[in-house]
Amino acid sequence: MAVSKDMMGKVALVTGAGQGMGKAVALELAGLGASLVINDLDGCLAKQTAEDIIQRGGQAFDVT
């Protein structure tokens, strides 16, 4: 399966994105240009991941 390296104009929902592998996936997708919806059981961690993405120039918001 080929993976597109251009996610511009796409929206990705990443659950478990507050830490670990979920956060790594969210940051990678944001780096490829995707807009992110961030979710985690720990709302504070989800918010922090969204803020990290925004600080890096990406688009993200958290939902818990």
C-alpha positions, 0 to 999 in steps of 0.5 A, a space after each residue: 500500500 502506498 502512503 501519500 506524502 502530501 496530506 494538504 487539505 486532509 483532516 485526520 482524527 487521531 485518538 490516543 494522541 496525548 502521548 506515545 505512539 498516538 502523539 507521534 502519529 499526530 505530529 507526523 500527519 501535521 508535518 505532512 500538512 494535515 489538519 488534526 482533530 486530537 483526542 485522548 482520555 486525558 484531556 490535558 494531554 490532548 490539549 497539549 498535543 494540539 498546542 504543540 502542533 499549532 506552535 509548529 505551524 500546523 492546524 489542530 484542535 482537541 476534543 475530549 
